[in-house]
C-alpha cells in the first residue's frame, strides 16, 4: 500500500508512534509539504532493511549490516519550498525533539531548503542523529547539538524513489549519499 499526504502549508509536528514507529511493513508513505516540516520524534520502520545501523565505538568504525532488502516499507518526507528541521529551542516543548539519539529512517528532501537542526546555534551536545536512508537538500545546514551518522539504504538502488526524480532535478545538493559506514558532520 502506498499513501501520499499533500499539505499546502507547513507541518508543525511530524512524529512516530510508540518507539518512534512511523511506517508499517508493506506500506510506503510520502509526505509532501509546501513549507517547512518539523520532526519531533524518531521515525523508524517497523521492519528495517538494516539489522544494525553503523556507528563508532571509540575510534573504531562499526559498519552497517543491511541484508533484509525484502523489507517493504518506505518513508519520504519532502518540503517543496522550505526545510526539514529537527525541532529544538521552542518555548512549546511539544515542538522540540526530546531524544538525545534520534533515529530517522527514510528519504528527507528539501530541494529549496536544508535538512538539519531547527536552531543550530543552541549547541549543547545531545548525541547522534542516526539517519538510515538519504538526504537531499538545496543547501547544507548544521545539525546543531546532534552529530550526524548517515547510512545509505541499499534498497534505494532499485528505484521506486517516492519523492520523484523531477523534484531532485531542481538544484539539489547531496542526493543519495552512499557511504560504507558513516559520515559525521557538525
Residue pairs with C-beta under 8 A, 6 or more apart in sequence:
1 26
1 27
1 28
2 27
2 28
2 29
2 30
2 162
3 27
3 28
3 29
3 30
4 29
4 30
4 32
5 29
5 30
5 31
5 32
6 32
7 31
7 32
7 33
7 34
7 35
8 34
9 33
9 34
9 35
10 33
10 34
10 35
10 36
10 37
10 38
10 82
11 31
11 33
11 35
11 36
11 37
11 38
12 38
12 95
13 38
13 40
13 87
13 94
13 95
14 31
14 37
14 38
14 39
14 40
14 43
14 77
15 39
15 40
15 41
15 43
16 22
16 41
16 42
16 43
16 44
19 42
19 44
20 41
20 42
20 43
20 44
20 102
20 103
21 44
21 45
21 46
22 29
22 42
22 43
22 44
22 45
22 75
22 105
22 106
23 29
23 43
23 44
23 45
23 46
23 73
23 74
23 75
23 105
23 106
24 46
24 73
25 45
25 46
25 47
25 71
25 72
25 73
26 72
26 73
27 72
27 73
28 73
28 74
28 75
28 76
28 162
29 74
29 75
29 76
30 76
30 78
30 162
30 163
31 37
31 75
31 76
31 77
31 78
32 78
32 80
33 77
33 78
33 79
33 80
33 82
34 79
34 80
34 81
34 82
35 79
35 81
35 82
36 79
36 82
36 83
36 84
36 85
36 113
37 77
37 79
37 82
37 83
37 84
37 85
38 85
38 86
38 87
38 95
38 118
39 77
39 84
39 85
39 86
39 87
39 97
39 102
39 104
40 87
40 94
40 95
40 96
40 97
41 97
41 99
41 102
42 99
42 102
42 103
42 104
43 75
43 77
43 103
43 104
43 105
43 106
44 103
44 104
44 105
45 71
45 73
45 75
45 105
46 73
47 68
47 71
47 72
47 73
48 68
48 71
48 105
48 132
49 66
49 67
49 68
49 69
49 71
49 132
49 153
49 154
49 155
50 64
50 65
50 66
50 67
50 68
50 132
50 151
50 153
51 65
51 66
51 67
51 68
52 62
52 64
52 65
53 64
53 103
53 130
53 132
53 149
53 151
54 61
54 62
54 63
54 64
54 149
54 151
54 181
54 182
55 62
55 128
55 130
55 149
55 182
56 62
56 149
56 182
56 184
61 181
61 182
62 181
63 180
63 181
64 132
64 151
64 181
64 182
66 151
66 153
66 154
69 154
69 155
71 155
74 106
74 107
74 155
74 160
74 162
75 105
75 106
75 107
75 133
75 162
76 106
76 107
76 109
76 161
76 162
76 163
77 84
77 106
77 107
77 108
77 109
78 109
78 110
78 163
78 167
79 109
79 110
79 112
79 113
80 111
80 112
80 167
81 112
81 113
82 110
82 112
82 113
83 110
83 113
83 114
83 115
83 116
83 137
83 141
84 108
84 109
84 110
84 113
84 114
84 115
85 115
85 116
85 117
85 118
86 97
86 102
86 116
86 117
86 118
86 129
86 143
86 144
86 146
87 95
87 96
87 97
87 118
88 96
88 97
88 117
88 118
88 119
88 122
88 144
88 145
89 96
89 118
89 119
89 122
90 96
90 118
99 127
100 126
100 127
101 126
101 127
101 128
101 129
101 130
102 129
102 130
102 146
103 130
103 132
104 129
104 130
104 131
104 132
104 133
105 131
105 132
105 133
105 153
106 132
106 133
107 133
107 134
107 136
107 153
107 156
107 161
107 162
107 163
108 115
108 131
108 133
108 134
108 135
108 136
109 115
109 135
109 136
109 137
109 163
109 167
109 168
109 172
110 136
110 137
110 138
111 136
111 137
111 138
111 167
111 168
111 170
111 171
111 172
112 138
112 170
112 171
113 137
113 138
113 139
114 137
114 138
114 139
114 140
114 141
115 135
115 136
115 137
115 141
116 140
116 141
116 142
116 143
116 144
117 141
117 142
117 143
117 144
117 145
117 146
118 144
119 144
120 141
120 142
120 143
120 144
121 144
122 144
122 145
123 144
123 145
124 145
125 145
126 145
126 146
127 145
127 146
127 147
128 146
128 147
128 148
128 149
128 184
129 143
129 146
129 147
129 148
129 149
130 149
130 151
131 148
131 149
131 150
131 151
132 151
132 153
133 151
133 152
133 153
133 156
134 152
134 153
134 156
134 175
134 176
134 177
135 150
135 174
135 177
136 163
136 168
136 172
136 173
136 174
136 175
136 176
137 172
137 173
137 174
138 171
138 172
138 173
139 173
140 173
140 174
142 185
142 186
143 185
143 186
147 184
147 185
147 186
148 183
148 184
148 185
149 182
149 183
149 184
150 177
150 179
150 182
150 183
151 179
151 181
151 182
152 176
152 177
152 178
152 179
156 176
168 175
177 183
